[in-house]
Amino acid sequence: MPEQPHEPEGAIAATGMGGAMDLATSEGATLEKTPGGPQGTGPSEKPRSLWSDAWRDLRRNPVFIISALVILFLVVISLWPSLIASGNPLKCDLAKAQEGSQPGHPFGYDGQGCDVYTRTVYGARTSVTVGVCATLGVALLGSVLGGLAGFFGGFWDSVLSRITDVFFAIPVVLGGLVLLSVVTSNTVWPVIGFMVLLGWPQISRIARGSVITAKQNDYVQAARALGASNSRLLLRHITPNAVAPVIVVATIALGTYISLEATLSYLGVGLKPPTVSWGIDISAASAYIRNAPHMLLWPAGALALTVLAFIMLGDAVRDALDPKLR
């Protein structure tokens, strides 16, 4: 039997250290074969991250493309509503109250003689602003609290879990009726603050579970063994691999917050006139649903389309970021 060659001890040590360094890489990375490798060794391989895979899948998903175009249109008219509506949403003529479609006024007039088309376009600004700001606040606060609790654990994790349970026990609509009924401001900020106050526990719980799962992976343990600090572990290795579930839930929740704002405004505790909002218009049109159904149809349809677009976007992002669904 020929004697097997022995590797030098230095080579074994280098191999072990290289294996540890390889483990301290981003989770979910895949290998992409590209031409140009050394002759006789085949194509070279370079890592492709989870995010590049997700973006490649999203570009091929018609649901994502359609929903993204609808959301882009909503964002544009929210920033510049005068591009498609030249009228004043607060200018009303009682002589034309409840009248139907007319030239230059395709959606007709509401109970106060205001142009329904103009108010529907300008209402997108309020709804999108509330949804985006509430989602950003909820995602930021919930991710920070949940991520820190999941990473450090112990006493603070137990305290945060009990606080989260308390907030989950509060009915959202009932909480809005109680808290917002004492607010006299006509701005969107009290409504946004209420949504952040009651919305962060959901994101916090998801972020906590995602961080607990990520910190147990081998690449995190290898980085810790190599002397990485807690801040480096959180920012470099854990956060990029734990943020995907938060993004998915936040995207879907954005449509929910828009619907919640309309619900609270409909009940009279959310936004108040003269603010232009789909919820306010739906509430005012409910009394004329038999005589002038067009007053309710257009703002309600715009609200439903907006919520549907964000839910579809969230579903597409979830499918792209979840390796188990591929």
C-alpha positions as CSV (number, residue, x, y, z in Angstrom):
1,M,0.0,0.0,0.0
2,P,1.5,3.4,-1.0
3,E,1.8,5.8,1.9
4,Q,-0.7,8.7,1.8
5,P,1.0,12.1,1.7
6,H,0.7,14.2,4.8
7,E,-0.3,17.9,4.9
8,P,1.9,20.2,6.9
9,E,0.4,21.4,10.2
10,G,0.5,25.0,8.9
11,A,-1.7,24.0,6.0
12,I,-4.2,22.4,8.3
13,A,-4.3,25.5,10.5
14,A,-4.8,27.7,7.5
15,T,-7.6,25.5,6.3
16,G,-9.4,25.7,9.7
17,M,-9.1,29.4,9.9
18,G,-10.4,29.8,6.3
19,G,-13.4,27.6,7.1
20,A,-14.2,29.9,10.1
21,M,-13.9,32.9,7.9
22,D,-16.1,31.3,5.3
23,L,-18.8,30.8,8.0
24,A,-18.8,34.4,8.9
25,T,-20.6,35.4,5.7
26,S,-24.1,36.5,5.0
27,E,-26.8,33.8,5.4
28,G,-28.7,32.9,2.3
29,A,-25.9,33.6,-0.1
30,T,-25.9,31.3,-3.2
31,L,-23.2,30.6,-5.7
32,E,-23.4,32.0,-9.2
33,K,-21.3,30.4,-11.9
34,T,-19.6,32.9,-14.2
35,P,-17.2,32.3,-17.1
36,G,-13.6,33.2,-16.9
37,G,-12.2,30.6,-14.5
38,P,-8.7,29.2,-14.9
39,Q,-8.2,26.9,-17.8
40,G,-9.0,23.3,-16.9
41,T,-10.8,24.2,-13.7
42,G,-14.2,25.1,-15.1
43,P,-16.2,28.2,-14.5
44,S,-15.4,30.3,-11.4
45,E,-18.0,30.8,-8.7
46,K,-18.9,34.0,-6.8
47,P,-21.5,34.5,-4.1
48,R,-24.9,35.9,-4.9
49,S,-26.8,37.3,-1.9
50,L,-30.4,36.7,-0.9
51,W,-31.3,40.2,-1.9
52,S,-30.0,39.8,-5.5
53,D,-32.0,36.6,-5.8
54,A,-35.1,38.3,-4.5
55,W,-34.8,41.2,-6.9
56,R,-34.3,38.8,-9.8
57,D,-37.5,37.0,-8.8
58,L,-39.5,40.2,-8.3
59,R,-38.6,41.5,-11.7
60,R,-40.2,38.4,-13.2
61,N,-43.3,38.5,-11.1
62,P,-46.3,40.3,-12.8
63,V,-48.0,40.7,-9.5
64,F,-45.1,42.8,-8.2
65,I,-44.9,44.8,-11.4
66,I,-48.6,45.7,-11.4
67,S,-48.8,46.6,-7.7
68,A,-45.5,48.6,-7.9
69,L,-46.9,50.6,-10.9
70,V,-50.2,51.3,-9.0
71,I,-48.2,52.4,-5.9
72,L,-45.9,54.6,-7.9
73,F,-48.9,56.3,-9.5
74,L,-50.4,56.9,-6.0
75,V,-47.1,58.3,-4.8
76,V,-46.9,60.7,-7.7
77,I,-50.4,62.0,-7.4
78,S,-49.9,62.3,-3.6
79,L,-46.9,64.6,-4.2
80,W,-48.3,66.5,-7.2
81,P,-52.1,66.1,-7.2
82,S,-52.5,69.1,-9.5
83,L,-51.0,67.0,-12.4
84,I,-54.4,65.3,-12.9
85,A,-56.8,67.5,-10.8
86,S,-56.7,71.2,-11.4
87,G,-59.6,72.1,-9.2
88,N,-59.7,73.0,-5.5
89,P,-61.0,70.2,-3.2
90,L,-62.4,72.7,-0.8
91,K,-64.3,74.7,-3.3
92,C,-68.0,73.7,-3.2
93,D,-71.2,74.9,-4.9
94,L,-74.4,73.9,-3.0
95,A,-76.4,74.4,-6.2
96,K,-74.7,71.3,-7.7
97,A,-75.0,69.1,-4.6
98,Q,-75.4,65.4,-5.3
99,E,-75.4,65.9,-9.1
100,G,-73.9,63.2,-11.2
101,S,-71.2,63.1,-13.8
102,Q,-70.8,66.2,-16.0
103,P,-68.2,67.4,-18.5
104,G,-65.1,68.3,-16.6
105,H,-66.4,66.6,-13.5
106,P,-66.4,62.9,-14.3
107,F,-67.2,61.7,-10.7
108,G,-70.0,64.2,-10.0
109,Y,-70.5,66.3,-6.9
110,D,-70.9,65.4,-3.2
111,G,-73.5,66.5,-0.7
112,Q,-71.9,69.9,-0.3
113,G,-71.4,70.5,-4.0
114,C,-67.7,69.7,-4.0
115,D,-66.1,67.9,-7.0
116,V,-65.8,64.2,-6.0
117,Y,-62.9,63.6,-8.6
118,T,-60.8,66.4,-7.1
119,R,-61.4,65.3,-3.5
120,T,-60.6,61.7,-4.4
121,V,-57.3,62.7,-6.0
122,Y,-56.3,64.9,-3.1
123,G,-57.4,62.3,-0.6
124,A,-54.6,60.0,-1.8
125,R,-52.1,62.5,-0.3
126,T,-53.5,62.1,3.2
127,S,-53.9,58.4,3.1
128,V,-50.5,57.6,1.7
129,T,-48.8,60.0,4.1
130,V,-50.5,58.4,7.1
131,G,-49.7,54.9,5.8
132,V,-46.0,55.5,5.0
133,C,-45.2,57.5,8.2
134,A,-47.0,55.0,10.4
135,T,-45.3,52.1,8.8
136,L,-41.8,53.7,9.1
137,G,-42.4,54.5,12.8
138,V,-43.7,51.1,13.6
139,A,-40.9,49.3,11.7
140,L,-38.2,51.4,13.3
141,L,-39.5,51.2,16.9
142,G,-40.5,47.6,16.7
143,S,-37.3,46.4,15.0
144,V,-35.0,48.2,17.5
145,L,-36.8,47.0,20.6
146,G,-37.4,43.5,19.3
147,G,-34.0,43.1,17.9
148,L,-32.2,44.2,21.1
149,A,-34.5,42.0,23.2
150,G,-33.8,38.9,21.0
151,F,-30.1,39.5,20.9
152,F,-29.4,40.1,24.6
153,G,-32.3,38.1,26.0
154,G,-32.6,37.7,29.8
155,F,-34.4,40.2,31.9
156,W,-35.1,42.8,29.2
157,D,-36.5,40.2,26.9
158,S,-38.9,39.0,29.6
159,V,-40.0,42.6,30.3
160,L,-40.5,43.4,26.6
161,S,-42.5,40.2,26.1
162,R,-44.9,41.1,28.9
163,I,-45.3,44.7,27.6
164,T,-46.0,43.3,24.2
165,D,-48.7,41.0,25.5
166,V,-50.4,44.0,27.2
167,F,-50.5,46.0,23.9
168,F,-51.8,43.0,22.0
169,A,-54.7,42.8,24.4
170,I,-55.9,46.3,23.4
171,P,-58.5,46.3,20.5
172,V,-57.2,48.7,17.8
173,V,-60.5,50.4,16.9
174,L,-61.6,50.7,20.6
175,G,-58.2,52.1,21.5
176,G,-58.6,54.7,18.7
177,L,-62.0,55.7,19.9
178,V,-60.7,56.2,23.4
179,L,-57.4,57.9,22.7
180,L,-58.2,60.0,19.6
181,S,-61.6,61.2,21.0
182,V,-59.7,63.7,23.3
183,V,-57.5,65.0,20.5
184,T,-58.6,68.3,18.9
185,S,-55.8,68.6,16.3
186,N,-56.7,68.5,12.7
187,T,-53.3,67.2,11.5
188,V,-52.3,63.7,10.7
189,W,-49.8,63.3,13.5
190,P,-52.1,62.2,16.3
191,V,-53.4,59.4,14.1
192,I,-49.9,58.4,13.1
193,G,-48.8,58.4,16.7
194,F,-51.7,56.2,17.7
195,M,-50.8,53.7,15.0
196,V,-47.2,53.6,16.0
197,L,-48.2,53.2,19.7
198,L,-50.4,50.2,19.0
199,G,-48.6,48.8,16.0
200,W,-45.0,48.3,17.2
201,P,-45.6,45.1,19.2
202,Q,-46.3,43.1,16.1
203,I,-43.1,44.1,14.4
204,S,-41.2,43.7,17.7
205,R,-42.3,40.1,18.1
206,I,-41.3,39.3,14.5
207,A,-38.0,41.0,14.8
208,R,-37.2,39.3,18.1
209,G,-37.9,35.8,16.7
210,S,-35.9,36.6,13.6
211,V,-32.9,37.8,15.5
212,I,-33.0,34.8,17.9
213,T,-32.9,32.5,14.8
214,A,-30.2,34.4,13.1
215,K,-27.8,34.6,16.1
216,Q,-27.8,30.8,16.4
217,N,-26.3,30.3,12.9
218,D,-22.8,29.1,12.4
219,Y,-21.5,32.2,10.7
220,V,-22.5,34.3,13.7
221,Q,-20.8,31.9,16.1
222,A,-17.7,32.0,14.0
223,A,-17.6,35.8,13.9
224,R,-18.1,35.8,17.7
225,A,-15.2,33.3,18.1
226,L,-13.0,35.6,16.0
227,G,-13.6,38.4,18.4
228,A,-16.4,40.4,16.7
229,S,-18.1,42.9,19.1
230,N,-21.8,42.9,19.8
231,S,-22.4,46.0,17.6
232,R,-20.5,44.4,14.7
233,L,-22.5,41.2,15.1
234,L,-25.8,43.1,15.1
235,L,-25.0,45.4,12.2
236,R,-22.9,43.3,10.0
237,H,-24.1,39.7,10.4
238,I,-27.5,39.6,12.2
239,T,-29.5,42.6,10.9
240,P,-29.0,41.9,7.2
241,N,-30.3,38.4,7.6
242,A,-33.1,39.1,10.1
243,V,-34.7,42.1,8.4
244,A,-36.5,40.3,5.6
245,P,-39.5,39.2,7.7
246,V,-39.8,42.7,9.0
247,I,-39.9,44.2,5.5
248,V,-42.6,41.7,4.4
249,V,-44.9,42.4,7.4
250,A,-44.3,46.1,7.2
251,T,-45.2,46.2,3.5
252,I,-48.5,44.4,4.1
253,A,-49.2,46.5,7.2
254,L,-48.9,49.7,5.2
255,G,-52.2,48.9,3.5
256,T,-53.7,48.0,6.8
257,Y,-52.8,51.4,8.3
258,I,-54.3,53.2,5.4
259,S,-57.5,51.2,5.9
260,L,-57.4,51.9,9.7
261,E,-57.1,55.7,9.1
262,A,-60.2,55.6,6.9
263,T,-62.0,53.6,9.5
264,L,-61.1,56.0,12.3
265,S,-62.0,59.0,10.1
266,Y,-65.3,57.3,9.2
267,L,-66.1,57.0,13.0
268,G,-65.3,60.6,13.5
269,V,-62.2,60.2,15.7
270,G,-59.5,60.2,13.0
271,L,-58.9,63.1,10.6
272,K,-61.4,65.9,10.7
273,P,-62.6,68.5,8.2
274,P,-61.3,70.5,6.4
275,T,-58.7,67.8,5.9
276,V,-59.4,65.9,2.7
277,S,-59.5,62.2,3.4
278,W,-61.1,59.1,1.8
279,G,-62.5,58.1,5.2
280,I,-64.1,61.5,5.7
281,D,-65.7,61.4,2.3
282,I,-66.9,57.9,2.8
283,S,-68.5,58.9,6.1
284,A,-70.2,61.9,4.5
285,A,-71.4,59.9,1.5
286,S,-73.0,57.1,3.6
287,A,-76.0,59.3,4.3
288,Y,-76.7,59.7,0.5
289,I,-75.9,56.1,-0.6
290,R,-79.4,55.7,-2.1
291,N,-79.8,59.0,-3.8
292,A,-76.2,59.6,-4.9
293,P,-74.2,56.3,-4.8
294,H,-71.4,57.9,-6.9
295,M,-70.4,59.9,-3.8
296,L,-69.5,56.6,-2.0
297,L,-68.3,54.6,-5.0
298,W,-65.2,56.6,-6.0
299,P,-63.5,57.3,-2.7
300,A,-64.3,53.7,-1.5
301,G,-62.9,52.3,-4.7
302,A,-59.7,54.3,-4.5
303,L,-59.3,53.1,-0.9
304,A,-59.8,49.5,-1.8
305,L,-57.4,49.7,-4.8
306,T,-54.7,51.2,-2.6
307,V,-55.0,48.6,0.1
308,L,-55.1,45.8,-2.4
309,A,-51.9,47.1,-4.2
310,F,-49.9,47.2,-1.0
311,I,-51.1,43.7,0.1
312,M,-50.2,42.3,-3.4
313,L,-46.8,44.0,-3.1
314,G,-46.2,42.5,0.3
315,D,-47.2,39.0,-0.9
316,A,-44.8,39.3,-3.8
317,V,-41.9,40.4,-1.6
318,R,-42.7,37.6,0.9
319,D,-42.5,35.0,-1.9
320,A,-39.2,36.4,-3.1
321,L,-37.5,36.6,0.3
322,D,-38.7,33.2,1.6
323,P,-36.3,30.5,0.3
324,K,-38.9,27.8,1.3
325,L,-41.4,29.1,-1.3
326,R,-38.9,28.8,-4.2
